[in-house]
Amino acid sequence: MSPLPRSAPRVLLVGSSGGHLAQLMGLRTWWQDLERAWVTFRTEDALGHLAGEQVAWAYMPTTRNLVNLVRNTGLAIKTMRSFRPDVVVSSGAGVALPFF
């Protein structure tokens, strides 16, 4: 039996905190009425911007850190299985790699 269709697509928004998160926030008119979840780093700006949102906190640093690449790959698998997004949108940086 296939699942019932959803009324709106589920969107997973993935990006580092700071400028990358600000770019995703700039798309608010596009995602504000969609079911969504976020993946970013737990920083002051992210905590402020994403209060009340569904967030999976990624591990940092990601640059040249094999341990955190593996940890974020595990987070990607868990997040993709539980949230089941229809589309993944990212503004970039290393955290996004495992989610694609």
PERAKA-V864639 format. One record per residue. N is the residue number from 1. SS is DSSP state (helix for helix, strand for strand, loop for the rest). PHI is phi in radians with two decimals (999 if undefined). D_FIRST is the distance of its C-alpha to the first C-alpha in Angstrom with 1 decimal. Layout:
# PERAKA-V864639
N;SS;PHI;D_FIRST + N;SS;PHI;D_FIRST
This chain:
# PERAKA-V864639
1;loop;999;0.0 + 2;loop;-1.49;3.8 + 3;loop;-1.16;6.6 + 4;loop;-1.13;9.1 + 5;loop;-1.16;12.0 + 6;loop;-1.56;15.1 + 7;loop;-1.31;18.4 + 8;loop;-2.35;20.4 + 9;loop;-1.16;19.9 + 10;strand;-1.58;20.3 + 11;strand;-2.08;23.6 + 12;strand;-1.86;25.1 + 13;strand;-1.80;28.9 + 14;strand;-2.17;30.8 + 15;strand;-3.05;34.5 + 16;loop;-1.12;37.6 + 17;loop;-1.30;39.5 + 18;loop;1.45;42.5 + 19;helix;-1.10;42.6 + 20;helix;-1.13;39.1 + 21;helix;-1.14;37.7 + 22;helix;-1.06;40.2 + 23;helix;-1.12;38.8 + 24;helix;-1.15;35.3 + 25;helix;-1.11;36.6 + 26;loop;-1.14;38.4 + 27;loop;-1.60;35.0 + 28;helix;-0.85;34.5 + 29;helix;-1.09;34.5 + 30;helix;-1.42;31.5 + 31;helix;-1.70;29.4 + 32;loop;-1.06;30.7 + 33;loop;-1.77;28.0 + 34;loop;-1.75;25.0 + 35;strand;-1.26;23.0 + 36;strand;-2.55;24.8 + 37;strand;-2.48;25.9 + 38;strand;-2.18;29.1 + 39;strand;-2.31;30.5 + 40;strand;-2.82;34.3 + 41;strand;-1.58;37.2 + 42;loop;-1.39;38.5 + 43;loop;-2.23;41.7 + 44;helix;-1.02;43.7 + 45;helix;-1.17;42.5 + 46;helix;-1.16;38.9 + 47;helix;-1.05;39.2 + 48;helix;-1.24;40.9 + 49;helix;-1.19;38.6 + 50;loop;-1.89;35.3 + 51;loop;-1.02;36.2 + 52;loop;1.51;33.3 + 53;loop;-1.65;30.8 + 54;loop;-1.44;28.1 + 55;strand;-2.30;29.8 + 56;strand;-1.84;29.4 + 57;strand;-1.45;33.1 + 58;strand;-1.51;33.8 + 59;loop;-1.68;36.7 + 60;loop;-2.29;39.9 + 61;loop;-1.37;41.9 + 62;loop;-1.88;39.8 + 63;loop;-1.30;42.7 + 64;loop;0.97;43.9 + 65;loop;-2.24;42.1 + 66;helix;-1.10;40.0 + 67;helix;-1.06;39.2 + 68;helix;-1.28;37.6 + 69;helix;-1.09;35.8 + 70;helix;-1.16;34.1 + 71;helix;-1.09;33.5 + 72;helix;-1.25;32.0 + 73;helix;-1.15;29.8 + 74;helix;-1.09;28.4 + 75;helix;-1.09;28.1 + 76;helix;-1.11;26.2 + 77;helix;-1.07;23.7 + 78;helix;-1.08;23.2 + 79;helix;-1.16;23.2 + 80;helix;-1.12;20.7 + 81;helix;-1.22;18.2 + 82;helix;-1.47;18.8 + 83;helix;-1.53;19.3 + 84;loop;0.93;16.9 + 85;loop;-1.22;19.3 + 86;loop;-1.46;18.8 + 87;strand;-2.57;22.5 + 88;strand;-2.00;25.3 + 89;strand;-2.10;28.8 + 90;strand;-2.44;31.9 + 91;strand;-1.75;35.6 + 92;strand;1.96;36.4 + 93;loop;1.53;38.1 + 94;helix;-1.02;37.3 + 95;helix;-1.08;34.7 + 96;helix;-1.29;32.3 + 97;helix;-0.86;32.4 + 98;helix;-1.12;29.8 + 99;helix;-1.45;27.3 + 100;loop;-1.78;27.4
